[in-house]
């Protein structure tokens, strides 16, 4: 997810995970996706600086659920608590500050190497499932950098389709196919049976993780080697 605002984050009072535990216990059955989001939307929160929010987590002794990833994080919390049945958490969307110079450099690196990517795609315009591009999608006041797969050459442009969409972008749907100019491309990658070429923003994000987190990250995106 893209963020252009100040370093303020919402802190739920009480914690969002506490609200969800209480609601699920009251229901006596797993909450639905809609119920989880409704509880989030009706929860009380205050905006704090990132440092203050971190101190709040320390005082609580745990990190609260990310409201932008409430379904995913809630399912992971349920697993940690041993709650059954186990439900599919779906994808998790990571927030980045798009104004960071290091992040901006990943966009430039992707565009500078676009001919390498083009050479990896079928020249007849056939889509390649393992070839992905990242673009910026806008929906009202919300925007996000999203990966699209099944990429194909379309003249000087590319076409690719959405395979996951956050609930903050309701006018977009899985399966939507977009035509993308090089000037609008934010990143590209090809994951050939675990060998990743490109993926400059992924490498940027991965560089800030611990060794254990890097292993989880690689497993999640299905990468065993970086070209």
N, C-alpha and C positions, 0 to 999 in steps of 0.2 A: 504494500500500500504506500501511496505517496503522501508526504506531509510537508506543508510549506509554512505552517504556523509556528508559534512560540513553543518552547519546551514545557508545555503544560499537559498534564495527563489527568484523566478522571480517576478519582479514588472513591470507591463505593463505601457507604456507611449505612448499615454494616457491610462487610465484604460480600461481593457478588456470589462467591462460592458458598457462603453461609446462607444467603437467600435461596439458592438453588437446592441445597441440601434440605432446608426446611420445607420447601415446596414439594420436593420429591417424597419426603417422609409423610407429608400431609396427604399427598395423592395416593401413596402406596404402590406406585408404579413409575417406570421411567418417564421423565418429562419428554414431550415432543419438541422438535426443533422450534415450532412456533411458540410453545410455552416458554422455552428458554429465552427466546428473544423478547417476549412480552415482559418477563420478569426483569430482564436487563433494562428494557426501555422505561419501566416504571420504578426502577430502583433510585435511591437517593445517592447522589455523588457530589463531590466537590472537586474543583480543579486545583491541582498542586503542581509545583515545579517537580521535575524528574527526581532531583535529589531528595526532596521532602517525601515524595511518594515511595522512594526506596527505603527511607527511614521508617515509614509506616509499615512496609512489608517486614522490616527487621523487628519492629515492635510486636507485630502479630505472630511472627515466627514462621510465616509462609508467604508465598507470593500469590496474590489474588488472580483470578481469571481475567484475561485480557478481554475487555468488552467487544473489541473488533473481531475476536476469535472465540466468542463465548461458547458456541456449540462444540468446536474442536477441543478447547481447553476444559470444558465441563466433562466431556467424555473421558479425557485423559485423567482428570481428577477422580472420576467415578472408578476408573481402573485402579488407581492408586489406593482408593478406599475399599476395593474389592466388591463394588456394587454390581449386581447382575440384573438383567442380561447385559453383556458387553455390546455396545452399539458402535457403528462406524463413525469415527470422529470427522471424516472428510478432510479436505485440505486445510492447511494453516497458512494465513497470509501474513507476511512479515512487513512491518513498517520501516520505511527508510526516509531520511531527510534528503529530498531531491536537490537541495542547494549545496550539499557537501561537495567540495572540489574533487575528492576521491571518487565519489559516485558519478559526478559529471564526466570524469575521465573514462569510466567504464563505457559510457555511451559513445564517446569519441573513439575509443578502441574498437567498439563493435562496428561503427560506420567505416572506420579506416580499413578494416579487414573484410568488408562486405564481399569483395570478389572471391575471397577464399570460401566463404559460405556459398556463394552462387555456384562455384565450381563443384560443390558437394551435392547439389540438387540435380535431379533428372532434367536434361536440357529440353525434353519434350513437354514440360509442364505438368508431369505426373506428380502428385503430392507425395512427400516423403514423411512418414509418420514420425520418425525420430528426429526430424528437423523442426526446431521451434524458433519463434521470434517473439520479442517482447514489445508491446506498444502501450501507449497511454490511452485509457478509456475514461471518458467523462460522462457522468450522469447527474445532472443538476449541480448541486454544490459539492458532490463527491467525485473523486478521481482515483484511479489506481493504475499501476503498471502491471499488466497481465501478460502471461505467457500464452501463446497460441501454438497449436501443433498442426500436423498435416500440411506443412509448408510446401508451396509450389512456386515456380517462376511464372510471372505474368508480365512479359515484356521487360521493361526496366523496373517493374514493381514485383511484389510478392503477394500471394494470397495464403491465408492460414485461418484456422478455426479455433474458437474458444472451447476449452474442455473443462473449465471451472470458473465460477463467477461468485464473488462475495455478495452478500445480501444488500450491500450499500449501492449496488449498481443494478437496480431492478429492471431497467429497460434493456439490459443485455441478457442473452441466454446462451447456455451451452449449445454448441453446434453452429452458432452464428459465424459466418465466414467473412473476413475482412480483407480488403485490398490495401496494401501498405507500401508507401513510397519509402525509399531509403532515408529521406529526411525525417520521417516519422518513426523510424525504427530505433528502439532503445537498446536492444541486445539481440543476439542470435546464439544458437547452440545446436550441436548435433550430438546426440547420445547414441553411439554405435555400440550396442551390447556392453555398456558400462564405460566405454572410452569417450570422455567428454572433450569436444573441441568447441572453442568459443566459451559462452557462458561467463562473460566478464563480470557481470553484476553478481552472479553466484559466487565467483571466486572472491569478490570484494566482501560479500557477507560472510563467507566461510572463514576468511582470514581473521575475523574477530572472535571466533569460537574457540573454546577449549578443545583439547584433543578428544575428549569423550563426546563433546557436542559435534565435532567434525565427523566422527564415526557415525553418529546418528543422522547427521545431515546427508552424508554420502549414501547411506542406506536408504534414506527417504527419497532421494532423487534418482537412485539407481546408478550411481557412479562408482566405479572401482579404480579408475585411472584418469588422470587429467593430461591431455595432450599438450 
